[in-house]
Amino acid sequence: MAEEDYSYPSRDKRRIPICIFFNNARLIFKLDELGSEIAQIALPAALALTADPVASLVDTAFIGQIGPVELAAVGVSIALFNQVSRIAIFPLVSVTTSFVAEEDAIGSRNPEAQDCDHLETGSTTNSEDKELIPRNGACEDQYQTKLSGASFDIDKIENQRRHIPSASSALVIGSILGLIQAIFLISGAKPLLNFMGVSSDSPMLTPAQQYLTLRSLGAPAVLLSLAMQGVFRGFKDTKTPLYATVAGDVTNIVLDPLFMFVFRLGVSGAAIAHVISQYLIAVILFWKLMTQVDLLPPSIKHLQFGRFLKNGFLLLMRVIAVTFCVTLAASMAARQGSTSMAAFQVCLQVWLATSLLADGLAVAGQAILASAFAKKDYDKAEAAASRVLQLGLVLGLILAFVLGVGLPFGARLFTKDADVLQLIGVGIPFVAATQPINALAFVFDGVNFGASDFAYSAFSLANYGGHCQHSMSISSLLQSWVHWSLGCSEHLHESSNICRFLENRDRNWSLELSPELTGP
């Protein structure tokens, strides 16, 4: 429910769906209750997301001191490790955040609100139905929820640890996925590197295999720590993951030169330093989580494996579609030669780096909406969706201006090659112009995930991935930077219909879930 000192606008004042972008736009920068809540979640989340890339840049600088062969070898190994990791990380973190926020909100509700709940305990094979549109009746302002495989006996008593079933489930799944990833990468290091283009007689093979094998030992810590970050995000606590991440990254930066140059371990030392830092992050988060959550469920039936696997598989489809689009764009750039590929890589990394800022807003939107829907506070849910979308649009416009003006000068920090700089100049308008689309796409993801509408996010992007191949014929005609349209149009297609609205029988506008998640 909304707090007494802040009232959200009534839904009967809103009739046109697109008006969500203009709803109370004058309050966009106001630090009221909602604005403060968004800022407290989004800013630490964005800082935590940018901490790892900064540490990676320092790590790369140290490795570059060894030699170009080692630098290239580590680059291939990191690309392979990250590509395998993201397949599990994105679904795990996104699903965990929504489920934990929902369960935590249900546990904090007052007894009167819980009288209208219909939370049933059932088999983990039953389907999950959610209705976010209020209906007439005794509990008109309450939404009905039936969740399978769960009995939300959530004990949230002051000064006591909370029982959040999804938190325990996330830790178990994260640990299992981490072990599977470690075994897969260690046992298949050489063939996987060969698949990445590192031949058996290449001087890069030995250092690449050494780095990948040692780095893979940290996979369980990576997956486990990210699962716990999803739990803290569900609690709307993004400061704890930030502190843990900074502590781990600082440790990595300190240990890198010690292991690499003092102990003369070379690339193996860099991998060992990174693994130690990841386990440090996991230990910090686990220790903090144990003080807040009872991680031992009353029984195995309380674990949400069915829900996690169902929605996680949907997001897995989305990750595969995104990977397909990015890989296709990179391959099209590579076909035009090394100069085009170098320019493409610089522009792509800049484009991805700016995405991290929008991702902070997405995290805030997801956590707030999931909590509001669970509390049946639909006015706050719509107000939060409006605010984060407006902030996302403003952020995108600011980034577009900054990159459009600054990137022509900043490009010289990445390369001195005149031909590459010329092609970067051609790509700058695409990078800058797509920032508003990119920012909105990330925020729309947060809105969808907050409403547990994982199905639409998965199928919409997977559908676009199927059409992506047709753009290759266009590239053969224009021969110039059309591959940028793949990544940008991907987000445009994704966000074009995400924010869907339904006019219910009372002619009040409400956010609508996809048919897969709504009741009859």
C-alpha positions in Angstrom: 0.0 0.0 0.0 1.1 3.5 -0.5 2.4 5.4 2.5 0.1 8.0 4.1 2.4 10.9 3.2 2.4 10.1 -0.5 -0.5 9.3 -2.7 -0.3 7.8 -6.1 -2.6 9.1 -8.9 -5.9 7.3 -9.3 -6.1 4.9 -12.3 -9.4 6.3 -13.5 -7.5 9.5 -14.7 -5.6 7.5 -17.2 -7.2 6.4 -20.5 -4.6 6.3 -23.2 -1.8 3.7 -22.8 1.0 5.9 -24.2 0.3 8.4 -21.5 2.4 6.4 -19.1 5.4 8.3 -20.5 3.7 11.6 -19.5 2.0 10.5 -16.3 3.1 13.0 -13.6 6.2 13.9 -15.8 6.7 17.0 -13.7 7.7 14.7 -10.8 10.4 12.9 -12.7 13.3 14.4 -10.8 11.5 14.9 -7.5 12.9 13.0 -4.5 9.6 12.0 -3.1 9.0 8.6 -1.6 9.0 6.8 -4.9 11.9 8.9 -6.3 14.0 8.2 -3.3 13.2 4.5 -3.4 14.3 4.3 -7.1 17.5 6.2 -6.4 18.4 4.1 -3.4 18.1 0.9 -5.6 19.3 2.1 -9.0 22.5 4.1 -8.0 24.2 1.3 -6.0 23.1 -1.3 -8.6 24.7 0.7 -11.5 27.9 1.2 -9.5 28.1 -2.5 -8.7 27.6 -3.3 -12.4 30.4 -0.9 -13.5 32.9 -2.1 -10.8 33.7 -5.4 -12.6 34.4 -3.8 -16.0 36.7 -1.3 -14.3 38.6 -4.1 -12.5 38.8 -6.0 -15.8 40.4 -3.1 -17.5 43.1 -3.0 -14.8 43.5 -6.7 -15.1 44.0 -6.4 -18.8 46.6 -3.7 -18.3 48.6 -6.0 -16.0 48.4 -8.9 -18.4 49.4 -6.7 -21.3 52.7 -6.1 -19.6 53.6 -9.8 -20.0 53.2 -9.8 -23.8 50.8 -9.6 -26.7 50.5 -13.4 -27.0 49.4 -13.7 -23.4 47.1 -10.8 -23.7 45.4 -12.3 -26.8 45.2 -15.7 -25.1 43.5 -14.3 -22.0 41.1 -12.3 -24.1 39.9 -15.5 -25.9 39.6 -17.3 -22.5 37.6 -14.5 -20.9 35.3 -14.2 -23.9 34.6 -18.0 -23.7 34.1 -18.0 -20.0 31.8 -15.0 -20.0 29.7 -16.4 -22.9 29.1 -19.7 -21.1 28.4 -17.8 -17.8 25.8 -15.4 -19.2 23.7 -18.3 -20.3 23.0 -19.2 -16.7 23.6 -15.8 -15.0 20.8 -13.7 -16.6 17.9 -16.2 -16.0 19.1 -17.0 -12.5 19.5 -13.3 -11.3 16.3 -12.1 -13.1 14.0 -14.8 -11.8 15.5 -14.7 -8.3 15.0 -10.9 -8.0 11.3 -11.1 -8.9 10.4 -14.1 -6.8 12.2 -12.9 -3.7 10.7 -9.4 -4.0 7.2 -11.0 -4.3 7.6 -13.4 -1.4 9.2 -10.7 0.9 6.3 -8.4 0.1 3.7 -11.1 0.9 5.5 -11.8 4.2 5.3 -8.1 5.2 1.6 -7.6 4.5 -0.8 -7.0 7.3 -3.3 -9.7 8.4 -6.2 -8.0 6.8 -4.7 -8.1 3.4 -3.7 -11.7 3.8 -7.3 -12.7 4.5 -7.9 -12.2 0.8 -4.9 -14.3 -0.3 -5.4 -17.7 -1.9 -1.9 -19.1 -1.7 -2.1 -22.8 -2.1 0.3 -25.6 -1.6 0.5 -28.0 -4.6 2.6 -30.2 -6.7 5.7 -28.8 -8.3 4.3 -29.9 -11.6 1.2 -27.7 -11.5 1.1 -24.6 -13.6 1.5 -21.1 -12.3 -1.3 -18.6 -12.7 -1.1 -14.9 -12.0 -3.7 -12.3 -12.4 -2.6 -8.7 -12.0 -5.9 -7.1 -13.1 -8.2 -6.5 -10.2 -11.7 -7.9 -10.4 -15.0 -7.0 -8.8 -15.9 -8.8 -5.6 -15.2 -8.9 -1.9 -11.5 -8.6 -2.6 -11.7 -6.3 -5.6 -8.5 -4.5 -4.8 -6.6 -7.7 -4.2 -5.2 -9.8 -7.0 -5.5 -13.6 -6.8 -2.4 -15.7 -6.9 -1.9 -19.4 -7.1 1.7 -20.6 -7.1 2.8 -24.2 -7.6 5.3 -26.1 -5.6 5.2 -23.5 -2.8 3.7 -23.0 0.5 4.5 -19.4 1.4 4.7 -19.9 5.1 6.9 -16.8 5.2 7.9 -15.8 8.6 8.9 -12.2 8.6 9.1 -11.2 12.3 10.9 -8.2 13.5 14.5 -9.0 14.6 14.2 -12.5 13.3 15.5 -14.1 10.1 13.0 -14.3 7.3 12.0 -17.5 5.6 12.1 -16.9 1.8 11.7 -20.2 -0.2 13.0 -18.7 -3.4 16.3 -17.6 -1.7 17.1 -21.1 -0.7 16.1 -22.4 -4.2 18.3 -19.8 -5.9 21.4 -20.8 -3.8 20.9 -24.5 -4.6 20.4 -23.9 -8.3 23.3 -21.4 -8.5 25.6 -23.9 -6.8 24.6 -26.7 -9.1 25.0 -24.6 -12.3 28.4 -23.3 -11.1 29.7 -26.8 -10.6 28.4 -27.9 -14.0 30.0 -24.9 -15.7 33.3 -25.6 -13.9 33.4 -29.2 -15.0 32.3 -28.4 -18.5 35.0 -25.7 -19.0 37.8 -27.6 -17.3 37.2 -30.9 -19.1 36.6 -29.3 -22.5 39.1 -26.4 -22.4 41.2 -27.4 -25.3 38.4 -28.3 -27.8 36.5 -25.2 -26.8 39.5 -23.0 -27.4 40.0 -24.7 -30.8 36.4 -23.9 -31.6 37.1 -20.3 -30.7 39.8 -20.2 -33.3 42.9 -21.0 -31.3 44.6 -23.8 -33.2 46.6 -26.6 -31.6 49.9 -25.2 -33.0 49.1 -21.6 -31.9 51.4 -20.1 -29.3 48.2 -18.8 -27.6 46.9 -22.3 -26.8 49.0 -23.0 -23.7 48.4 -19.7 -21.8 44.8 -19.7 -22.9 44.2 -23.2 -21.6 46.0 -22.5 -18.3 44.0 -19.3 -17.7 40.6 -20.9 -18.6 41.2 -24.0 -16.5 42.1 -22.0 -13.4 39.5 -19.3 -14.0 36.8 -22.0 -14.2 37.5 -23.1 -10.7 35.8 -19.9 -9.7 32.6 -20.6 -11.6 30.7 -22.0 -8.6 31.5 -18.8 -6.6 30.4 -16.6 -9.6 27.1 -18.3 -9.9 26.5 -18.5 -6.2 27.4 -14.8 -5.6 25.1 -13.6 -8.4 22.2 -15.7 -7.1 22.7 -14.0 -3.8 22.8 -10.6 -5.5 19.4 -11.5 -7.0 18.2 -12.2 -3.4 19.4 -8.8 -2.1 17.9 -7.1 -5.1 14.6 -8.6 -4.2 15.0 -7.1 -0.8 15.6 -3.8 -2.5 19.1 -3.8 -1.1 21.7 -3.1 -3.7 24.3 -1.6 -1.3 25.4 -4.9 0.1 26.2 -6.4 -3.3 28.1 -3.1 -4.1 30.3 -3.3 -1.0 31.0 -7.0 -1.6 31.8 -6.5 -5.3 34.1 -3.5 -4.5 35.9 -5.6 -1.9 36.4 -8.4 -4.3 37.6 -6.3 -7.2 40.0 -4.4 -5.0 41.4 -7.7 -3.8 41.8 -8.8 -7.4 43.7 -5.6 -8.3 46.0 -6.0 -5.4 46.7 -9.7 -5.9 47.2 -9.4 -9.7 50.8 -7.9 -9.7 51.7 -9.9 -6.6 51.0 -13.3 -8.2 51.9 -12.3 -11.8 55.2 -10.5 -11.2 56.4 -11.2 -7.6 55.6 -14.9 -7.7 56.2 -15.1 -11.5 53.0 -17.0 -12.2 52.1 -15.1 -15.3 48.6 -15.6 -16.7 48.1 -18.3 -14.1 48.6 -15.8 -11.4 46.0 -13.5 -12.9 43.5 -16.3 -13.0 44.2 -17.3 -9.3 43.8 -13.7 -8.2 40.4 -13.5 -9.9 39.2 -16.8 -8.4 40.2 -15.7 -4.9 38.3 -12.4 -5.4 35.2 -14.2 -6.6 35.2 -16.5 -3.5 35.7 -13.5 -1.3 32.6 -11.9 -2.8 30.6 -15.1 -2.3 31.7 -15.4 1.3 30.8 -11.8 2.1 27.3 -12.1 0.6 26.7 -15.5 2.1 27.6 -14.3 5.6 25.4 -11.2 5.3 22.5 -13.3 3.9 22.7 -15.7 6.7 22.0 -12.9 9.2 18.8 -12.0 7.3 17.3 -15.2 5.9 16.7 -18.7 7.2 18.3 -20.6 4.4 17.2 -24.0 5.5 13.6 -24.7 4.3 11.2 -26.7 6.5 11.1 -29.3 3.7 12.1 -30.0 0.2 8.5 -29.1 -0.9 9.0 -25.5 0.0 11.8 -25.1 -2.6 10.6 -23.4 -5.9 12.4 -25.6 -8.4 9.5 -25.9 -10.7 8.9 -22.1 -10.9 12.6 -21.4 -11.3 13.1 -24.0 -14.1 10.0 -22.9 -16.0 10.7 -19.2 -16.0 14.5 -19.7 -16.2 14.0 -21.7 -19.4 12.0 -18.9 -20.9 14.8 -16.4 -20.2 17.3 -18.9 -21.5 15.6 -18.6 -24.9 16.0 -14.9 -24.7 19.7 -15.1 -23.9 20.2 -17.4 -26.8 18.4 -14.9 -29.1 20.5 -12.0 -27.9 23.7 -14.1 -28.3 22.6 -15.0 -31.8 22.0 -11.3 -32.8 25.3 -10.1 -31.4 27.2 -13.0 -32.9 25.6 -12.4 -36.3 26.5 -8.6 -36.1 30.1 -9.4 -35.2 30.4 -11.9 -38.0 29.1 -9.4 -40.5 31.7 -6.9 -39.3 34.4 -9.5 -39.5 33.6 -10.2 -43.1 34.5 -6.6 -44.0 38.0 -7.0 -42.7 40.1 -6.4 -39.6 39.7 -2.7 -39.7 35.9 -2.9 -39.7 36.0 -5.4 -37.0 38.3 -3.3 -34.8 36.0 -0.3 -35.2 32.9 -2.4 -34.6 34.5 -3.8 -31.3 35.3 -0.3 -30.0 31.8 1.0 -30.7 30.2 -2.1 -29.3 32.1 -2.0 -26.0 31.1 1.7 -25.6 27.5 0.9 -26.4 27.5 -2.0 -23.9 29.2 0.1 -21.2 26.5 2.8 -21.3 23.9 0.0 -21.0 25.0 -0.6 -17.4 23.6 2.7 -16.3 20.2 1.9 -17.7 20.4 -1.6 -16.1 20.4 0.1 -12.7 17.0 1.6 -13.4 15.8 -1.8 -14.6 16.8 -3.4 -11.3 14.9 -0.7 -9.4 11.8 -1.1 -11.6 11.8 -4.8 -11.3 12.1 -4.9 -7.5 9.6 -2.1 -6.8 7.0 -3.5 -9.3 7.3 -7.1 -8.0 6.8 -5.9 -4.5 3.9 -3.6 -5.4 2.1 -6.4 -7.3 2.5 -8.8 -4.4 1.0 -6.2 -2.1 -1.8 -5.5 -4.6 -0.8 -1.9 -4.7 -1.6 -1.3 -8.4 -1.4 2.4 -8.3 2.2 2.3 -7.0 3.0 -0.3 -9.6 1.8 1.9 -12.4 3.4 5.0 -10.9 6.7 3.2 -10.6 6.6 1.9 -14.2 5.9 5.5 -15.4 8.8 7.0 -13.4 11.4 4.5 -14.4 10.4 4.6 -18.0 10.6 8.4 -17.9 14.0 8.3 -16.2 15.2 5.7 -18.8 14.1 8.0 -21.6 15.9 11.0 -20.1 19.0 8.9 -19.4 19.0 7.7 -23.0 18.8 11.3 -24.4 21.6 12.4 -22.1 23.8 9.5 -23.2 23.0 10.2 -26.8 24.2 13.8 -26.4 27.4 12.9 -24.5 28.4 10.1 -26.9 27.5 12.1 -30.0 29.7 15.0 -28.8 32.4 13.2 -26.9 33.0 9.9 -28.7 34.7 11.5 -31.7 37.4 12.8 -29.4 37.4 9.9 -27.0 37.9 7.3 -29.7 41.6 8.2 -29.8 41.9 6.6 -26.4 41.2 3.2 -27.9 43.2 3.3 -31.1 45.6 5.5 -33.1 44.9 3.8 -36.4 43.5 6.4 -38.9 41.4 3.9 -40.8 39.8 2.5 -37.7 39.1 6.0 -36.4 37.4 6.9 -39.7 35.1 3.9 -39.4 34.4 4.7 -35.7 33.3 8.1 -36.9 30.8 6.4 -39.3 29.5 4.3 -36.4 29.2 7.1 -33.8 25.8 8.4 -35.1 24.4 4.9 -34.7 25.8 4.5 -31.2 24.5 7.8 -30.1 21.1 7.7 -31.8 20.2 4.3 -30.3 20.9 5.2 -26.7 17.3 6.2 -25.9 16.1 3.0 -27.5 18.7 1.0 -25.6 17.9 2.6 -22.2 14.1 2.1 -22.7 14.7 -1.5 -23.7 16.5 -2.3 -20.4 13.9 -0.5 -18.3 11.1 -2.3 -20.2 12.8 -5.5 -19.2 12.7 -4.5 -15.6 9.0 -3.7 -15.9 8.2 -7.0 -17.5 10.3 -9.0 -15.0 8.7 -7.1 -12.1 5.3 -8.3 -13.4 6.8 -11.8 -13.8 6.0 -11.6 -17.5 9.1 -13.6 -18.5 7.2 -15.3 -21.4 6.7 -12.2 -23.4 10.3 -11.1 -23.0 11.5 -14.4 -24.2 9.2 -15.0 -27.1 9.3 -11.4 -28.5 13.1 -11.4 -28.7 13.4 -15.0 -29.9 10.9 -14.0 -32.6 13.1 -11.1 -33.7 16.2 -13.4 -33.7 14.5 -15.5 -36.3 14.1 -12.5 -38.6 17.6 -11.2 -37.9 19.2 -13.4 -40.6 17.3 -11.5 -43.3 19.3 -8.3 -42.5 22.4 -9.9 -44.0 21.1 -9.3 -47.5 20.7 -5.6 -46.8 24.3 -5.5 -45.6 25.6 -7.0 -48.8 23.9 -4.1 -50.7 25.0 -1.2 -48.4 28.4 -2.6 -47.3 28.5 -0.1 -44.5 27.6 -0.4 -40.8 24.2 -2.0 -41.3 25.2 -4.6 -38.8 24.7 -2.0 -36.1 21.0 -2.1 -36.9 20.8 -5.7 -35.7 21.7 -4.9 -32.1 19.7 -1.6 -32.1 16.6 -2.9 -33.8 16.7 -5.9 -31.5 16.0 -3.6 -28.6 13.5 -1.5 -30.6 11.6 -4.7 -31.5 11.8 -5.9 -27.9 10.4 -2.7 -26.4 7.8 -1.8 -29.0 5.0 -3.8 -27.5 6.3 -4.7 -24.0 4.3 -2.1 -22.2 0.9 -3.4 -23.0 -2.3 -2.1 -21.3 -5.7 -3.5 -20.8 -8.9 -1.6 -20.1 -10.8 -3.6 -17.6 -14.5 -3.7 -17.0 -14.2 -0.6 -14.8 -12.4 1.2 -17.6 -9.3 1.6 -15.4 -6.0 1.2 -17.2 -3.7 -1.5 -15.7 -0.6 -3.2 -16.8 -1.4 -6.5 -18.5 0.5 -9.8 -18.4 0.8 -12.1 -21.4 -1.9 -14.7 -21.8 0.4 -17.4 -20.5 0.5 -15.8 -17.0 -3.1 -14.6 -16.7 -6.1 -16.6 -15.5 -9.2 -17.2 -17.7 
